[in-house]
Amino acid sequence: MVGLEAAASDVCIVMDGDLQHPPELLPVILARHGEDDADVVAASRYVGGGDTSGLGTAVRFGVSRVATWLTRAMFPIRLARSTDPMTGFFLVDRRRLDVSALKPQGFKILLEILARNDLRVAEVPMEFAERRHGTSKASLRQGGTFIAHLARLRFGKMSLFALIGAIGAAANLGIMWALTAAGVPYIWAAVIGAEVTIIGNFLLQERFVFADMRTDARALGIRFASSFAFNNVEAALRIPVMALMVESWHISSVLATGLSLIVAFFARFLFHSLVVYAPQRRKRNDDSPSAEPPTDTAAQRVIRAIDVEVMKPGEL
């Protein structure tokens, strides 16, 4: 995004420098943009006349196609006219973007642009050449980054929070299963599983969910203490409920834990959004007017938080 902000012209072209993106296509892209009916002109490997031989192996081709189908399925409106939203070779009119709002993860910049903006898209076929220098950036880590980015674009922070919660829940259940299998009473197994996953979830949320809110939030130690305290209070309330379900409904302790974790999800998310990572209050200048705008009620703040996080960025 730094390049888009620093460019001298509003019409910007993004491409790789390893010659897999043919420079000979630049005049064609510019000419297509000159028809004045598109905000983005993408060089597509999959439109008629395009070629994917530069992907190399059949595995890479398959992964590319599956990623493209998944992306278009999740954004059927925004990507309706895009056959290759994963391409790294495209022209974009910067005047149609809020560049400061773009937060790409990894190197799928066009996906970020198209998902966050309602743009007119045109495509030209591209013969994706074989790599002449360097090595591919594709890796399992980049694949994980792509999936996380796609989820964040489609569902906002809540999706990543849910994903981390699901990972924590799976870890919690796994710890419980291992401990109960070793003869540990299920109550103690639940306590140990909860403590381990509370800490693990906080570290993952810091890195992947609320990273953009940390600067204005309170210090790391305070964030951890408030998150840890809330989750322990929640666990202290949840575990007796779980025990009651086991004793009263005669269901598996693992199943009861899973049900209670689902119920606790929304309370955790709202507390972290509204309290743990809330921006610090700025001290009012003594010379400023004493009158302050009315503050929202707690209910209004909760409704607004749900609306913002679930609908961001959303499709129009």
C-alpha positions in Angstrom: 0.0 0.0 0.0 3.0 2.3 0.5 3.5 2.3 -3.3 0.0 3.3 -4.0 0.2 6.2 -1.5 3.5 7.4 -2.9 2.8 7.1 -6.6 2.9 10.3 -8.6 -0.1 9.3 -10.7 -3.6 8.2 -9.8 -3.4 5.4 -12.3 -1.2 2.7 -10.8 0.0 -0.6 -12.0 1.0 -3.5 -9.7 3.2 -6.3 -11.1 6.0 -8.7 -10.2 9.5 -7.9 -11.2 10.6 -11.5 -12.0 9.2 -11.4 -15.6 6.4 -13.9 -14.9 4.2 -11.0 -15.5 4.9 -10.0 -19.2 5.9 -6.3 -19.5 4.6 -6.5 -23.1 1.1 -6.5 -21.7 1.4 -3.0 -20.2 0.2 -1.2 -23.4 -2.8 -3.6 -23.6 -3.8 -2.9 -20.0 -3.4 0.9 -20.4 -5.5 0.8 -23.6 -8.2 -1.2 -21.9 -8.3 1.4 -19.1 -8.5 4.1 -21.7 -11.9 2.9 -22.7 -13.1 4.6 -19.5 -15.5 1.9 -18.3 -13.3 0.2 -15.6 -11.6 1.2 -12.4 -9.5 -1.9 -12.3 -8.0 -3.8 -15.3 -6.6 -7.1 -14.2 -4.3 -9.5 -16.2 -6.1 -12.8 -15.9 -4.7 -16.3 -16.3 -8.1 -17.8 -16.7 -10.0 -15.5 -19.1 -10.1 -16.6 -22.7 -6.6 -16.5 -24.2 -4.9 -16.6 -20.8 -2.3 -19.2 -19.9 -1.3 -20.8 -16.5 1.8 -22.7 -17.5 4.0 -20.5 -15.3 2.4 -22.0 -12.2 4.5 -25.1 -12.9 3.2 -28.2 -11.2 -0.3 -29.6 -11.4 -0.5 -29.2 -7.6 0.1 -25.5 -7.8 -2.4 -25.1 -10.6 -5.0 -27.0 -8.5 -4.3 -24.9 -5.4 -4.6 -21.7 -7.5 -8.0 -22.8 -9.0 -9.4 -23.9 -5.7 -8.3 -20.6 -4.0 -9.9 -18.7 -6.9 -13.2 -20.6 -6.7 -13.3 -20.2 -2.9 -12.7 -16.5 -3.1 -15.3 -15.9 -5.8 -17.8 -18.0 -3.8 -17.3 -15.9 -0.7 -17.6 -12.6 -2.7 -20.1 -13.4 -5.5 -21.1 -9.8 -6.0 -17.8 -7.9 -5.7 -15.9 -10.5 -7.7 -18.7 -11.3 -10.3 -16.6 -9.9 -13.1 -13.2 -11.2 -11.9 -12.0 -14.5 -13.1 -8.6 -14.2 -11.4 -8.9 -12.2 -8.2 -5.5 -13.7 -7.1 -3.5 -12.2 -9.9 -0.7 -9.9 -9.0 -0.7 -8.0 -12.3 -3.3 -5.2 -12.5 -4.0 -1.5 -13.0 -6.1 0.4 -10.5 -7.4 4.0 -10.4 -6.3 5.2 -7.0 -9.0 7.9 -6.9 -11.6 5.1 -6.5 -9.9 3.7 -3.3 -9.5 4.7 0.3 -5.9 3.5 0.3 -5.5 4.1 4.1 -8.3 1.5 4.7 -6.6 -1.3 2.9 -4.9 -3.8 5.1 -3.7 -6.7 2.9 -2.2 -9.8 4.4 0.4 -11.6 2.3 0.7 -10.6 -1.3 -2.9 -10.9 -2.6 -3.4 -7.2 -2.9 -6.0 -7.3 -5.7 -8.3 -9.4 -3.5 -8.1 -6.8 -0.7 -8.9 -4.0 -3.2 -11.9 -5.7 -4.8 -13.4 -7.1 -1.6 -13.3 -3.7 0.2 -14.5 -1.5 -2.7 -17.3 -1.6 -5.2 -15.3 -1.2 -8.4 -15.8 -1.7 -12.2 -13.5 -4.6 -13.3 -12.2 -5.4 -16.7 -9.7 -8.1 -17.7 -7.2 -8.9 -20.4 -5.7 -12.3 -20.9 -2.2 -13.0 -19.6 0.2 -15.7 -20.5 1.7 -16.4 -17.1 5.4 -17.1 -17.9 7.8 -19.5 -16.2 9.9 -18.0 -13.4 13.3 -16.9 -14.6 14.8 -15.8 -11.3 14.2 -16.3 -7.6 11.8 -18.7 -5.9 8.0 -18.8 -5.4 6.5 -17.1 -2.3 3.9 -19.9 -2.1 4.1 -21.9 1.1 1.9 -23.5 3.7 2.4 -20.4 5.9 1.3 -18.2 3.0 -1.7 -20.5 2.5 -2.7 -20.1 6.2 -2.3 -16.3 5.8 -4.5 -16.3 2.8 -7.3 -18.3 4.5 -7.1 -16.0 7.6 -7.2 -12.9 5.3 -10.2 -14.2 3.4 -12.1 -14.9 6.6 -11.3 -11.5 8.0 -12.4 -9.8 4.7 -15.7 -11.7 4.6 -16.7 -11.7 8.3 -14.5 -9.1 10.0 -12.8 -9.6 13.4 -15.5 -11.8 14.7 -14.5 -14.6 12.2 -10.9 -14.6 13.3 -12.0 -14.5 16.9 -14.3 -17.5 16.2 -11.5 -19.3 14.4 -9.1 -18.8 17.3 -11.9 -19.8 19.7 -12.5 -22.9 17.7 -8.8 -23.8 17.9 -8.8 -23.1 21.6 -12.0 -25.2 22.1 -10.4 -28.1 20.2 -7.3 -27.8 22.4 -9.5 -27.6 25.5 -11.4 -30.7 24.5 -8.1 -32.5 23.6 -6.6 -31.6 27.0 -9.8 -32.8 28.8 -9.9 -36.0 26.9 -6.2 -36.8 27.6 -6.5 -35.9 31.3 -9.7 -37.8 31.9 -8.3 -40.8 30.0 -5.3 -40.6 32.4 -7.7 -40.7 35.4 -7.9 -37.0 36.3 -11.4 -36.0 37.5 -13.3 -34.2 34.8 -13.7 -31.0 36.8 -9.9 -30.7 37.3 -9.4 -31.6 33.7 -11.7 -28.8 32.6 -9.9 -26.3 34.9 -6.5 -27.2 33.4 -7.8 -27.1 29.9 -9.4 -23.7 30.4 -6.3 -22.1 31.8 -4.0 -23.4 29.0 -6.4 -22.3 26.3 -7.2 -18.9 27.9 -3.5 -18.0 27.7 -3.1 -19.4 24.2 -6.2 -17.7 22.9 -5.0 -14.3 24.2 -1.6 -14.6 22.5 -3.3 -15.5 19.2 -5.9 -12.7 19.5 -3.1 -10.2 20.1 -1.4 -11.3 17.0 -4.2 -11.9 14.5 -7.5 -10.3 15.7 -6.8 -7.1 17.6 -3.4 -6.1 16.3 -4.8 -2.9 14.7 -6.3 -1.8 18.0 -3.3 -2.4 20.3 -1.7 1.0 19.7 -4.6 3.0 21.2 -5.5 0.4 23.8 -4.1 0.0 27.3 -0.7 -1.6 28.0 0.0 -5.2 27.2 0.0 -6.2 30.9 -3.3 -4.6 31.6 -4.8 -6.2 28.5 -3.6 -9.6 29.5 -4.8 -9.2 33.1 -8.3 -8.0 32.1 -8.6 -10.8 29.5 -7.3 -13.4 31.9 -9.6 -12.3 34.7 -12.7 -12.1 32.5 -12.0 -15.5 31.0 -11.4 -17.1 34.4 -14.7 -15.6 35.8 -16.4 -16.8 32.7 -14.8 -20.3 33.2 -15.8 -20.3 36.9 -19.4 -19.7 35.9 -19.3 -22.0 32.9 -17.7 -25.1 34.5 -20.4 -25.5 37.2 -23.0 -25.2 34.4 -21.1 -27.8 32.5 -21.0 -30.1 35.5 -24.8 -29.5 36.0 -25.4 -30.6 32.4 -23.3 -33.7 32.9 -25.1 -34.7 36.2 -28.6 -33.7 35.2 -28.7 -34.6 31.5 -26.2 -37.5 31.7 -24.3 -36.4 28.7 -20.6 -36.6 28.0 -18.4 -34.1 29.8 -16.6 -33.3 26.5 -20.0 -32.6 24.8 -21.1 -30.5 27.7 -17.9 -28.5 27.6 -18.3 -27.9 23.8 -21.9 -26.6 24.3 -20.8 -24.3 27.1 -17.9 -22.9 25.0 -20.3 -22.0 22.1 -22.5 -20.1 24.5 -19.5 -18.2 26.0 -18.2 -17.1 22.6 -20.2 -14.0 22.2 -19.6 -12.7 25.7 -15.9 -13.1 25.2 -15.9 -11.3 21.9 -17.9 -8.4 23.1 -15.8 -8.0 26.3 -12.5 -8.0 24.3 -13.8 -5.6 21.7 -15.4 -3.1 24.2 -13.2 -3.4 27.2 -9.8 -5.1 26.7 -8.9 -3.3 23.4 -11.0 -0.2 23.9 -9.1 3.0 23.1 -7.8 4.9 26.0 -9.7 8.0 27.0 -7.9 11.1 26.1 -7.5 13.7 28.8 -9.6 16.8 28.1 -7.7 20.0 27.7 -8.7 22.4 30.6 -9.2 25.2 28.1 -11.7 23.2 26.0 -15.4 23.6 26.5 -16.8 21.7 29.5 -19.7 20.4 27.5 -19.2 16.9 26.2 -21.3 15.1 23.7 -23.7 12.5 25.2 -22.3 9.0 25.5 -24.0 5.9 24.2 -25.7 3.6 26.5 -24.2 0.1 27.1 -26.9 -1.4 24.9 -26.1 0.9 22.0 -22.4 0.2 22.3 -23.1 -3.5 22.2 -25.4 -3.3 19.2 -22.9 -1.0 17.4 -20.0 -3.4 18.1 -21.9 -6.3 16.8 -22.9 -4.4 13.7 -19.4 -3.1 13.0 -17.5 -6.4 13.5 -20.0 -8.7 11.7 -20.6 -6.5 8.7 -17.0 -5.4 8.1 -16.3 -5.1 5.2 -19.4 -6.9 3.8 -20.9 -6.8 0.4 -23.2 -4.1 -0.9 
